[in-house]
Amino acid sequence: MAVHTFGELLATVKEDAGPGGARSLADPLVVTRLRALDPARTNRSTRAT
């Protein structure tokens, strides 16, 4: 299910990274809070049967 456009997903990564920007993404604690990686809050799908 697509709940966000690609641009919206990138915007959440930027917001979640905080003021450190892309450099913050090297911090595992920052990565764990990325909404784009949370299946409950991002685009998701199931395999086709």
Rosetta blueprint (number, residue, H / E / L):
1 M L
2 A L
3 V L
4 H L
5 T L
6 F H
7 G H
8 E H
9 L H
10 L H
11 A H
12 T H
13 V H
14 K H
15 E H
16 D H
17 A H
18 G H
19 P H
20 G H
21 G H
22 A H
23 R H
24 S H
25 L H
26 A H
27 D L
28 P H
29 L H
30 V H
31 V H
32 T H
33 R L
34 L L
35 R H
36 A H
37 L H
38 D L
39 P L
40 A L
41 R L
42 T L
43 N L
44 R L
45 S L
46 T L
47 R L
48 A L
49 T L
